[in-house]
């Protein structure tokens, strides 16, 4: 049996950990997005963090077009 630990964090926590200089350029709605990390925030790599940030921005833009 494989046990996978998950952790739910806000995008703002990921940004603060890996790219704090990006904070002012992101919208509050983006920063409040909930992200589920399979292995938790403490072992998140910068490349993976950037992918998550980019995806979250795109996801928020798509939702604005749908409204």
Steps between C-alpha positions, in 0.01 A plus 500: 500500500629844401421791728506843338503808718324805364500858620259775397655846485415836352690609192632791707694253719667350194584844361642619833717190530645494150442835327410772754583774249195390296250580779413854382434386143238238592133572569353424840264247341800315356688512829199354683475201264520169685767261377531136601862384517563130495816508711454830680643848481832429668638293210350704216763576235518847340430361150188325626394812689529709183285251310233518771507881499471517120214250496315687775527829310365336184220332694391832653506671160285225349242537777479877443419443131223258593323750725 
